Structure formats: structure tokens, C-alpha cells
Amino acid sequence: MSTQIPLECLEQIFKHLLNYRSTLFNCLLVNRSWCRQVVPLLWSRPFSRLQWKSSLRLIQTYISCMTKDQKSFFTDLDIFIPESSSPLFSYAKYLRKFNYNELSSCVNIWYCDYYQHGDGNIKSDEYIKINLITKELGKFIISHSNLIHELYISKTFGFSQIMDITSFPGAKSSLSHLRKIRITGARYMETKDINDFSNILIGLSQICTQVRDIEIYKFHETSSRIIEGLITLIKSQQNLSKFTVSYWNLNLEPLIFALETQMGLSLHQCDGLDSKIFQTIINSPVGLKKLYLTDNDMSTGTLITLLRNTSGTLNQLTLDERVTISSTSIFETIATHCSSLSHLDIKVLNPNILNLFRPLRQTQLKHLVLNNVSSKGLYDDEVFPEIGKFLPKTLQNLGLIYWDFTLQSLQSFLRNCDCPIKKIFLYKDSGLNDDHLNIITQYARDKGILKSLKFLIRSCGKISIPSQEAIKRAQEVIPLVQGNNRFN
């Protein structure tokens, strides 16, 4: 008697395979039922990580879905599209993540293949054709997609044009469900690009009001007119929970003033971050929930003021190494004022490491990531085990990145940990060997709490370090043991 897996269960299984496209594609071939489940997932993010041949097939498939009248556009450009059978599915309607720049790149590859161009042999006037084809395919996709969740607009290539996709037919329907928007500019943009970006932002503010995540990258002095569009977009959102700004040289104050709800704020390589910028957040009755600060020019004093005044709501904090070089005041402020903080991710560069970590013992942290960006000679076997004594008693998830330790120091470190750690993530330059893994396995057996272990795995031919035998022994004690051959 055969047992059939319910479709609802299959759907959840397939969703977990989104990042494993080859595996998902194999599932496509099992039977019709699986095929109907898998096709929408495969075509929800079709532009991600495509190679040359895959880009060709993608564009060819989209063209095959077009009607005869729509294909006549190519004839006008002296491009002959051969007759083909009708596709089994209307693939465009499954799109959930739309990246206009990736579409342009795929069209560029398809165009080069059609005319048998080698790399770099495209004439400047041919880019006009590529932009026209991209725009036409963009219109086709937008008009057939009814549930796009993520939108990426960028000025990455000099030849690419910024298209106001909010004016495309069907945009009001397809973009009304957006949850994430990422806009990427460039250091040098023409006036037309700036106007187009601004028009897109204004158009989006009129179409979608439920965006949760907005990311803005690489806008500089020449792009100041875009601020008005950003403010309009931000203010039109009802559930914005995350706002990310990177590589920004403009005045941030108007954007900060536009933020009115409890949310996460990420700032990376932004200039002019003084206390005035954060005054609106500090005075907000709702407050800041998540704060991510890296490679900015914010002073330690400004950061301390911000932490003190947002301590009632701040739940997650990510900081780079520059705020930990000069003093332990940041950690003392966290321990004293940030009682709601449960997640801390910080890069460490401080010779006086033990004094730096001492205040952590007083916190209520549940998730801690310590990223060692110092020189390898800074930490020795006597110092590393002592860090275990300062971990909060509430800690459940621990990440240690770029830390070097011997077998003895790892064993002593774990012995000093008296917190209920359920998840451990270790990234060691040289990786873990069998002895390291055996020590962690014994720790898990003694404590009976550890549920997850992730680490770097190295391959030497057909041999892995740690060995598959050591991994299997760990899996007998720890429910989830995962070794990756790269660091994410």
C-alpha cells in the first residue's frame, strides 16, 4: 500500500529547497502533481545566479510566452523569432522577485548570442536595442505578474536605462503587494537617471503601502533630488519595519524625520552621523527596535547617547570593531541601559579583551556573535577560555567567527560556559578537525541542551575535515549538525 504525501506538506518541503535549484528541478520531473507545485517556485526568482546558457533559456522562454502581436516588436528591430510551441505554463505570473538590472543583463547575453557577438564587441548604438528589448520584456512580465513581493531597481551598468516600471501596464496590480524594495544608484548619474529614480519612488508610493523593508544604496551629492521621492515613499508605508542606507553622502536628517514607526535601522558607510540625526528616533514614543551600524563616522559619545535613549525598545544591535577599540564604555552602556537587548553582533578589536567582555555577564542576551577581526597573535590559550566566564547566563545562541583555539582552550572555554547554549556557530580559519568536533560532542552529551552546531568544513580530495565519521558521532547527540564549505 503506497502512502501519498499531502500537497500542503510537499509545498512546505519544496519551499525549503528554493536555494537548491538543481534539486528543485529534479523534483519537477517526478510527476505532474510535483511539477505543478515546483514550477511556481522555480519561476518565483528566475533571475538569481544565472549562468550564460540559463540566461539564454530564460529570455527565450519569456519570449515564447508572448503573443504573436507582442513578438512583432522584435520584427521591427530586425530580429527574427522562430516559431515555437506554446509553453505549458504562463511563467511570468509566478514572478515574486523582480530585478530589472538582472533582466537587462540576461537580455544582453541573449542579444550577444543572437548576433554571435563576443564579449566587448557590442556597438554603442546596439545598447539602444538592448534597452528597448528589456523594456518590452519588462512590460510583458509586469502585466502578467500579479503578486511581486520584492523589487530591485539599479543603475549598475553605464548602458542600462532606469525605466519607470510603475508606468508599465498592470503595474498597479502587480506591484501593490510589494514587501521589499531595493534601490541602487551610482556615483555618477545623468539628470535623466535621477528624474527616473524619483519618478519610480513617487510612483511606488502611490501603488504600494505595505512595504516592510526598504534598502537604499550608493547615492551621492548629485542625487539629492531623490530624497523627496524617498520621503514620500517612506511616509506612505503602514508597516515599514526595516530601513537600510549604505554608501550615502547626502543629508540623512530628512529621511530619519520621515521614519515614524518602530523598526530596524541599518546604516553602512554613511557620513555625518551626529546626535542631531538621531534626535527624532530618540524622542520617538515608539522607539528603535533594531540597529545595525558599520563603517560610519559616528562618535562613541553619540552612540552611547543613542543606546541610552533607545534602551526601552532596542532588541537587536550590530556594531563594527571601531566602536570597541578605545574603551569598554559601549559594553557598560549595553549592560546598564539596554535591558531589552537580546541580540548582539559585534566585531572585536581590543587588546584588553577580558575587561571589554566583563559587562556582558550582567546582560540578558540570548543571541551573541563575536567576530574577531584582530591579528591572530592577540589571543592566546589563557585568554580564550576566560571569555566563557563572562557569557550571560541567559545566552542560547553563540557565534564565534575567526577565533583560533587549541583543543585544550576549546575544552576549557566550554567548561567555563554556564549558560543554556542551544545553538553554536564556529568559523575557524583552519576549520575544525575530528578532535575539535569530539570535544563539542562530549560537551553536548554532558549538558543535554545543544540542539544545533554549524561549522566550516574543509575538503582535501575525497576526504573531509572533520571526517564523516566524526560528524555522524556528533549527529547522534546533536539534532542538527551542519558543515559548510564556505562562510555565509
C-alpha positions as CSV (number, residue, x, y, z in Angstrom):
1,M,0.0,0.0,0.0
2,S,1.5,3.3,-1.1
3,T,1.4,6.4,1.0
4,Q,0.9,9.8,-0.7
5,I,2.4,12.9,0.9
6,P,-0.3,15.6,1.3
7,L,0.2,18.6,-1.1
8,E,0.4,21.0,1.8
9,C,3.4,19.1,3.2
10,L,5.0,18.9,-0.2
11,E,4.6,22.7,-0.6
12,Q,6.5,23.3,2.6
13,I,9.2,20.9,1.7
14,F,9.7,22.5,-1.7
15,K,9.9,26.0,-0.2
16,H,12.9,24.9,1.8
17,L,14.6,23.9,-1.5
18,L,14.4,27.4,-3.0
19,N,18.2,27.9,-2.7
20,Y,18.9,24.5,-4.2
21,R,17.6,24.9,-7.8
22,S,19.1,21.8,-9.2
23,T,17.4,19.7,-6.5
24,L,14.2,21.5,-7.1
25,F,14.4,21.0,-10.8
26,N,14.8,17.2,-10.3
27,C,11.6,17.3,-8.2
28,L,9.9,18.9,-11.2
29,L,10.4,15.7,-13.2
30,V,8.8,13.2,-10.7
31,N,5.2,13.6,-11.8
32,R,2.5,16.1,-12.8
33,S,1.5,16.9,-9.3
34,W,5.0,17.7,-8.2
35,C,5.5,19.6,-11.4
36,R,2.6,21.9,-10.7
37,Q,3.9,22.5,-7.2
38,V,7.5,23.2,-8.3
39,V,7.1,25.4,-11.4
40,P,5.8,28.4,-9.4
41,L,8.7,28.2,-7.0
42,L,11.3,27.8,-9.8
43,W,9.9,30.8,-11.6
44,S,9.4,33.0,-8.5
45,R,13.0,34.1,-8.6
46,P,14.2,33.1,-12.1
47,F,17.0,35.7,-12.5
48,S,19.1,34.7,-9.5
49,R,22.6,33.4,-10.1
50,L,22.2,32.6,-13.7
51,Q,25.0,31.4,-16.0
52,W,25.2,32.2,-19.7
53,K,23.1,29.3,-21.1
54,S,20.5,29.7,-18.3
55,S,20.1,33.4,-19.2
56,L,19.6,32.5,-22.8
57,R,16.9,29.9,-22.0
58,L,15.2,32.3,-19.6
59,I,14.7,35.1,-22.2
60,Q,13.8,32.6,-24.8
61,T,11.1,31.1,-22.6
62,Y,9.6,34.5,-21.7
63,I,9.5,35.4,-25.4
64,S,7.8,32.1,-26.2
65,C,5.0,33.1,-23.8
66,M,4.3,36.3,-25.7
67,T,1.5,36.5,-28.3
68,K,2.1,36.9,-32.0
69,D,1.3,40.6,-31.8
70,Q,3.7,41.1,-28.9
71,K,6.5,39.3,-30.8
72,S,6.1,41.7,-33.8
73,F,8.1,44.1,-31.7
74,F,11.2,42.1,-32.4
75,T,10.5,42.1,-36.2
76,D,10.5,45.9,-36.0
77,L,14.1,45.6,-34.7
78,D,15.1,43.2,-37.4
79,I,15.2,40.3,-35.0
80,F,13.6,37.1,-36.2
81,I,11.9,35.0,-33.6
82,P,11.4,31.4,-34.8
83,E,8.0,29.7,-34.3
84,S,7.8,27.6,-31.2
85,S,5.1,25.6,-29.4
86,S,3.1,27.2,-26.7
87,P,4.6,26.8,-23.2
88,L,2.9,24.6,-20.7
89,F,2.7,27.4,-18.1
90,S,2.3,31.2,-18.1
91,Y,5.7,31.5,-16.4
92,A,5.6,35.3,-15.9
93,K,2.7,35.2,-13.5
94,Y,4.7,33.3,-10.9
95,L,7.3,36.0,-10.5
96,R,7.8,37.2,-6.9
97,K,11.2,38.9,-7.1
98,F,11.8,41.3,-9.9
99,N,15.3,42.7,-10.6
100,Y,15.2,45.0,-13.6
101,N,19.0,45.1,-13.8
102,E,19.3,41.3,-13.9
103,L,16.7,41.3,-16.7
104,S,18.8,43.7,-18.6
105,S,21.9,41.5,-18.1
106,C,20.0,38.4,-19.4
107,V,18.8,40.4,-22.4
108,N,22.3,41.5,-23.1
109,I,23.5,37.9,-23.1
110,W,20.6,36.8,-25.3
111,Y,21.3,39.6,-27.7
112,C,25.0,38.7,-27.9
113,D,24.1,35.1,-28.7
114,Y,21.6,36.0,-31.3
115,Y,24.1,38.2,-33.2
116,Q,27.0,36.0,-32.2
117,H,28.8,38.8,-30.6
118,G,31.9,38.2,-28.5
119,D,32.5,40.0,-25.2
120,G,33.0,43.7,-25.7
121,N,32.0,43.6,-29.4
122,I,28.7,45.3,-28.9
123,K,28.5,48.8,-30.6
124,S,27.2,51.7,-28.6
125,D,24.1,52.1,-30.8
126,E,23.2,48.4,-30.2
127,Y,22.7,49.1,-26.5
128,I,19.6,51.1,-27.6
129,K,18.1,47.9,-28.9
130,I,19.0,46.0,-25.7
131,N,17.3,48.7,-23.6
132,L,14.2,48.6,-25.8
133,I,14.0,44.8,-25.6
134,T,14.5,44.9,-21.8
135,K,11.7,47.5,-21.5
136,E,9.3,45.4,-23.7
137,L,10.0,42.2,-21.7
138,G,9.7,44.2,-18.5
139,K,6.2,45.4,-19.6
140,F,5.3,41.8,-20.5
141,I,6.4,40.5,-17.1
142,I,4.8,43.3,-15.1
143,S,1.5,42.9,-17.0
144,H,1.3,39.2,-16.3
145,S,2.7,39.1,-12.7
146,N,0.1,39.6,-10.1
147,L,2.0,39.1,-6.8
148,I,5.5,40.6,-6.9
149,H,6.9,40.8,-3.4
150,E,10.5,42.1,-4.0
151,L,11.6,44.8,-6.4
152,Y,15.2,45.7,-7.2
153,I,16.0,48.8,-9.3
154,S,19.6,49.8,-10.0
155,K,22.0,51.8,-12.1
156,T,24.8,49.3,-12.3
157,F,25.8,49.4,-15.9
158,G,26.5,52.6,-17.8
159,F,24.5,51.4,-20.8
160,S,21.4,50.4,-18.8
161,Q,18.5,52.8,-18.6
162,I,16.4,53.4,-15.5
163,M,12.8,52.6,-16.5
164,D,9.8,53.9,-14.6
165,I,8.2,50.5,-14.3
166,T,5.4,52.0,-12.2
167,S,4.0,53.3,-15.5
168,F,4.0,49.9,-17.2
169,P,0.6,48.3,-18.0
170,G,-0.6,46.3,-15.0
171,A,1.9,47.8,-12.5
172,K,-0.8,48.9,-10.1
173,S,-1.9,45.3,-9.7
174,S,1.5,43.5,-9.8
175,L,3.4,45.9,-7.5
176,S,0.6,46.6,-4.9
177,H,1.8,43.6,-2.9
178,L,5.5,44.7,-2.6
179,R,7.1,43.8,0.8
180,K,10.8,44.8,-0.1
181,I,12.2,47.5,-2.3
182,R,15.9,48.0,-3.0
183,I,17.1,51.0,-5.0
184,T,20.8,51.2,-6.1
185,G,22.3,54.3,-7.7
186,A,25.8,55.1,-8.9
187,R,28.4,57.7,-8.2
188,Y,27.8,59.5,-11.5
189,M,24.3,59.6,-12.9
190,E,22.8,61.8,-15.6
191,T,19.9,64.1,-14.9
192,K,17.5,61.7,-16.7
193,D,18.6,58.8,-14.3
194,I,17.9,61.0,-11.3
195,N,14.5,62.0,-12.6
196,D,13.6,58.4,-13.5
197,F,14.6,57.2,-10.0
198,S,12.5,60.0,-8.4
199,N,9.5,59.1,-10.6
200,I,9.8,55.4,-9.6
201,L,9.8,56.3,-5.9
202,I,6.8,58.6,-6.3
203,G,5.0,56.0,-8.4
204,L,5.7,53.3,-5.8
205,S,4.4,55.4,-3.0
206,Q,1.1,55.6,-4.9
207,I,0.9,51.9,-5.6
208,C,2.2,50.0,-2.5
209,T,1.6,50.9,1.1
210,Q,2.6,47.6,2.9
211,V,6.4,47.6,2.2
212,R,8.3,46.3,5.2
213,D,11.9,46.6,4.0
214,I,13.4,49.5,2.1
215,E,17.1,49.5,1.1
216,I,18.9,52.4,-0.5
217,Y,22.5,52.1,-1.8
218,K,25.1,54.3,-3.5
219,F,23.6,57.7,-3.8
220,H,25.8,60.8,-3.7
221,E,25.7,64.6,-3.9
222,T,24.3,64.7,-7.5
223,S,21.3,62.6,-6.4
224,S,19.8,65.0,-3.8
225,R,16.5,65.3,-5.7
226,I,15.8,61.6,-4.9
227,I,15.4,62.5,-1.2
228,E,11.9,63.9,-1.9
229,G,10.9,60.7,-3.6
230,L,12.3,58.6,-0.7
231,I,10.5,60.7,1.9
232,T,7.2,60.3,0.0
233,L,7.7,56.5,-0.3
234,I,8.6,56.1,3.4
235,K,5.7,58.2,4.7
236,S,3.2,56.2,2.5
237,Q,4.1,52.9,4.2
238,Q,1.9,51.5,7.0
239,N,4.1,48.6,8.2
240,L,7.7,49.6,7.5
241,S,9.9,47.6,9.9
242,K,13.4,47.9,8.3
243,F,15.3,50.8,6.6
244,T,18.8,50.3,5.3
245,V,21.1,53.0,3.9
246,S,24.6,52.3,2.6
247,Y,27.2,54.4,0.9
248,W,25.3,57.6,1.4
249,N,26.9,61.1,1.3
250,L,23.7,63.1,1.4
251,N,22.0,64.7,4.4
252,L,20.2,61.8,6.3
253,E,18.2,64.0,8.6
254,P,15.1,64.4,6.3
255,L,14.9,60.6,5.9
256,I,15.3,60.0,9.7
257,F,12.5,62.5,10.3
258,A,10.3,60.5,7.9
259,L,10.6,57.4,10.0
260,E,7.7,57.2,12.4
261,T,7.2,53.5,13.3
262,Q,9.1,51.0,15.5
263,M,11.6,49.5,13.1
264,G,15.1,48.3,12.4
265,L,17.6,50.9,11.1
266,S,20.8,49.9,9.2
267,L,23.5,52.4,8.3
268,H,26.6,51.4,6.4
269,Q,29.3,53.9,5.3
270,C,27.1,57.0,5.8
271,D,28.6,60.4,6.6
272,G,27.5,63.0,9.1
273,L,26.0,60.7,11.8
274,D,25.9,63.0,14.8
275,S,23.4,63.2,17.7
276,K,21.2,65.6,15.7
277,I,20.5,63.0,13.1
278,F,19.1,60.6,15.7
279,Q,17.1,63.2,17.7
280,T,13.8,62.2,16.2
281,I,14.4,58.5,17.0
282,I,15.5,59.3,20.5
283,N,12.3,61.4,21.1
284,S,10.0,58.9,19.4
285,P,7.4,57.4,21.7
286,V,7.7,54.1,19.8
287,G,11.5,53.9,19.6
288,L,14.1,51.9,17.7
289,K,13.9,48.1,17.7
290,K,16.9,47.0,15.6
291,L,20.1,49.0,15.0
292,Y,22.9,48.0,12.5
293,L,25.9,50.3,12.3
294,T,29.1,49.5,10.4
295,D,31.8,51.7,8.8
296,N,30.2,55.0,9.7
297,D,31.7,58.2,11.2
298,M,29.6,58.2,14.3
299,S,31.5,59.0,17.5
300,T,31.5,56.8,20.6
301,G,29.7,59.5,22.6
302,T,26.9,59.8,20.0
303,L,26.4,56.0,20.0
304,I,26.3,55.9,23.8
305,T,23.6,58.6,23.9
306,L,21.6,56.8,21.3
307,L,21.8,53.5,23.2
308,R,20.8,55.1,26.4
309,N,17.8,56.8,24.9
310,T,16.5,53.9,22.9
311,S,17.2,51.3,25.6
312,G,13.5,50.6,26.3
313,T,12.8,49.2,22.8
314,L,16.2,48.2,21.4
315,N,16.2,44.4,20.8
316,Q,19.0,43.8,18.3
317,L,22.3,45.6,17.9
318,T,25.1,45.1,15.3
319,L,28.3,47.1,15.7
320,D,31.7,47.2,13.9
321,E,35.1,47.0,15.5
322,R,35.8,50.7,15.6
323,V,33.4,51.3,18.5
324,T,35.3,48.7,20.6
325,I,38.9,49.9,20.1
326,S,39.2,52.7,22.6
327,S,37.1,51.8,25.7
328,T,34.7,49.4,27.3
329,S,32.1,52.1,27.7
330,I,29.9,50.7,24.9
331,F,29.6,47.3,26.7
332,E,29.0,49.1,30.0
333,T,26.2,51.1,28.4
334,I,24.6,48.0,27.0
335,A,24.8,46.2,30.3
336,T,23.4,49.1,32.3
337,H,20.8,50.7,30.0
338,C,19.8,48.1,27.3
339,S,17.7,45.7,29.4
340,S,15.5,44.8,26.4
341,L,18.5,43.8,24.2
342,S,18.5,40.1,23.3
343,H,20.7,40.0,20.1
344,L,24.2,41.4,19.9
345,D,26.5,41.0,16.9
346,I,29.9,42.8,17.3
347,K,33.3,42.8,15.7
348,V,36.1,42.7,18.3
349,L,39.4,44.6,18.1
350,N,40.7,45.4,21.6
351,P,43.9,44.3,23.3
352,N,42.1,44.5,26.7
353,I,39.6,41.9,25.7
354,L,38.7,40.5,29.1
355,N,37.8,43.9,30.5
356,L,35.8,44.5,27.4
357,F,33.7,41.4,27.8
358,R,33.2,41.6,31.6
359,P,30.0,43.7,31.4
360,L,28.3,41.1,29.2
361,R,27.8,38.9,32.3
362,Q,25.2,41.4,33.5
363,T,23.1,41.4,30.3
364,Q,20.0,39.3,29.3
365,L,21.4,38.4,25.9
366,K,20.0,35.4,24.2
367,H,22.0,35.7,20.9
368,L,25.7,36.7,20.7
369,V,28.1,36.8,17.8
370,L,31.7,37.7,18.5
371,N,33.6,38.4,15.3
372,N,37.4,38.5,15.9
373,V,39.0,41.0,13.4
374,S,42.2,41.4,15.3
375,S,45.6,40.0,14.4
376,K,46.0,36.3,15.1
377,G,48.6,36.8,17.8
378,L,46.3,38.9,20.0
379,Y,44.6,36.0,21.7
380,D,46.3,33.1,23.5
381,D,45.2,29.9,25.2
382,E,44.9,31.5,28.6
383,V,42.6,34.4,27.3
384,F,40.1,32.5,25.2
385,P,38.8,30.1,27.9
386,E,38.2,33.1,30.2
387,I,35.7,34.6,27.8
388,G,33.4,31.7,28.6
389,K,33.1,33.0,32.2
390,F,31.7,36.3,31.0
391,L,28.9,35.0,28.8
392,P,25.4,35.9,30.0
393,K,23.5,33.2,31.9
394,T,20.6,33.7,29.6
395,L,22.6,33.0,26.4
396,Q,21.1,30.4,24.0
397,N,22.8,31.1,20.6
398,L,26.6,31.7,20.3
399,G,28.6,32.5,17.2
400,L,32.4,32.7,17.2
401,I,34.0,33.9,14.0
402,Y,37.7,34.0,13.2
403,W,38.8,32.8,16.6
404,D,41.8,30.5,16.9
405,F,41.9,28.0,19.7
406,T,43.6,24.8,20.6
407,L,41.9,21.6,21.8
408,Q,42.7,22.5,25.4
409,S,41.5,26.1,25.2
410,L,38.2,25.0,23.5
411,Q,37.6,22.4,26.2
412,S,38.3,25.0,28.9
413,F,36.1,27.5,27.2
414,L,33.1,25.1,27.1
415,R,33.7,24.1,30.7
416,N,33.5,27.8,31.7
417,C,30.2,28.3,29.9
418,D,27.4,28.0,32.4
419,C,24.7,29.3,30.0
420,P,22.0,27.2,28.3
421,I,23.5,27.3,24.8
422,K,21.3,25.6,22.3
423,K,23.0,26.7,19.1
424,I,26.7,27.2,18.3
425,F,28.2,28.5,15.1
426,L,32.0,28.3,14.7
427,Y,34.0,29.7,11.9
428,K,37.7,28.9,12.3
429,D,40.2,29.8,9.6
430,S,41.8,26.3,9.6
431,G,38.4,24.6,10.2
432,L,37.5,22.1,12.9
433,N,39.2,18.6,13.0
434,D,37.8,15.4,14.5
435,D,39.2,16.2,17.9
436,H,37.5,19.6,18.0
437,L,34.2,18.1,17.0
438,N,34.6,15.3,19.6
439,I,35.1,17.8,22.3
440,I,31.9,19.7,21.3
441,T,30.0,16.4,21.0
442,Q,31.1,15.4,24.6
443,Y,30.0,18.9,25.8
444,A,26.6,18.3,24.2
445,R,26.3,14.9,25.7
446,D,27.2,16.2,29.2
447,K,24.9,19.2,29.0
448,G,22.0,17.7,27.1
449,I,20.9,21.1,25.8
450,L,22.8,21.8,22.5
451,K,20.4,21.4,19.5
452,S,22.4,22.9,16.6
453,L,26.1,23.0,15.6
454,K,27.3,24.7,12.4
455,F,30.9,25.0,11.3
456,L,33.3,25.3,8.4
457,I,34.2,22.0,6.7
458,R,37.3,21.6,4.5
459,S,37.7,19.2,1.6
460,C,41.0,17.5,0.7
461,G,40.2,15.5,-2.3
462,K,37.6,12.9,-1.3
463,I,38.5,13.4,2.4
464,S,36.6,16.0,4.5
465,I,37.8,17.6,7.7
466,P,36.2,16.9,10.1
467,S,35.6,13.3,8.8
468,Q,32.1,12.0,8.1
469,E,32.6,9.5,10.9
470,A,33.1,12.4,13.4
471,I,30.1,14.2,12.0
472,K,27.9,11.1,12.4
473,R,29.0,10.7,16.0
474,A,28.0,14.3,16.6
475,Q,24.7,13.8,15.0
476,E,23.9,11.0,17.4
477,V,23.9,13.6,20.2
478,I,23.1,16.9,18.4
479,P,19.9,17.1,16.3
480,L,21.3,19.4,13.7
481,V,25.0,19.2,12.7
482,Q,25.8,21.2,9.5
483,G,29.2,21.7,7.9
484,N,29.5,24.3,5.1
485,N,32.4,24.6,2.7
486,R,32.0,28.3,2.6
487,F,31.2,31.1,5.1
488,N,27.8,32.8,4.7
